Amino acid sequence: MPLKALEQKLNSFPEEYFDEINAFFDLLSYKVMALTSKKTEPHQKVIPGLAAGKWKYPKDINAFDKEVEDMFEEYV
């Protein structure tokens, strides 16, 4: 699409939508950057268990599973 046609299309939108259009342009810019960086940078090897021991959670984490299940019984 030629730039002139895109400019005409952009001018047809009410100004109240310009922030949303700008956010979409930012998303497209990020997408282009991400795709071009994938082509140039080699992938890092994933090391299984890298975060082992770094997350703390209570030992009784599943203690209230039955109560939660009962509360949402009609949805399960």
C-alpha positions as CSV (number, residue, x, y, z in Angstrom):
1,M,0.0,0.0,0.0
2,P,1.5,3.3,-0.9
3,L,2.2,5.8,1.8
4,K,-0.3,8.3,0.3
5,A,-3.1,5.8,0.5
6,L,-2.2,4.9,4.1
7,E,-2.1,8.6,5.0
8,Q,-5.6,9.1,3.5
9,K,-6.9,6.2,5.4
10,L,-5.4,7.5,8.6
11,N,-7.0,10.9,8.0
12,S,-10.4,9.3,7.7
13,F,-10.4,8.2,11.3
14,P,-11.6,10.5,14.1
15,E,-8.9,12.0,16.2
16,E,-10.1,10.2,19.3
17,Y,-8.8,6.9,17.8
18,F,-5.2,8.2,17.2
19,D,-3.9,6.9,20.5
20,E,-5.2,3.4,19.7
21,I,-3.7,3.6,16.2
22,N,-0.4,4.8,17.7
23,A,-0.4,1.9,20.2
24,F,-0.9,-0.5,17.2
25,F,2.0,1.1,15.4
26,D,4.1,0.6,18.5
27,L,3.1,-3.1,18.6
28,L,4.1,-3.5,14.9
29,S,7.4,-1.8,15.6
30,Y,8.1,-4.2,18.4
31,K,7.1,-7.2,16.2
32,V,9.5,-6.0,13.5
33,M,12.3,-5.6,16.0
34,A,11.6,-9.0,17.5
35,L,11.5,-10.8,14.2
36,T,14.7,-9.1,12.9
37,S,16.6,-9.9,16.1
38,K,15.6,-13.6,15.9
39,K,17.3,-13.7,12.5
40,T,20.6,-12.3,13.8
41,E,20.8,-13.7,17.3
42,P,21.3,-17.4,18.0
43,H,18.8,-19.0,20.4
44,Q,20.0,-19.5,23.9
45,K,19.9,-23.0,25.1
46,V,17.2,-23.6,27.7
47,I,18.6,-25.3,30.8
48,P,16.0,-27.5,32.6
49,G,15.6,-26.8,36.3
50,L,17.3,-23.4,36.1
51,A,14.8,-21.9,38.6
52,A,14.7,-24.9,40.9
53,G,14.6,-23.8,44.5
54,K,14.1,-20.2,43.7
55,W,10.3,-20.2,44.2
56,K,8.9,-20.6,47.7
57,Y,5.4,-21.9,48.3
58,P,3.6,-23.2,51.4
59,K,3.8,-27.0,52.0
60,D,0.0,-27.1,52.3
61,I,-0.6,-25.3,49.0
62,N,-3.3,-27.8,48.0
63,A,-5.0,-27.7,51.4
64,F,-8.1,-25.9,50.3
65,D,-8.5,-27.4,46.8
66,K,-11.7,-29.3,47.9
67,E,-13.3,-26.2,49.3
68,V,-12.6,-24.2,46.2
69,E,-13.9,-27.0,44.0
70,D,-17.1,-27.1,46.1
71,M,-17.5,-23.3,45.7
72,F,-17.2,-23.6,41.9
73,E,-19.0,-26.9,41.6
74,E,-21.6,-25.6,39.1
75,Y,-18.8,-24.5,36.7
76,V,-16.7,-27.7,36.9
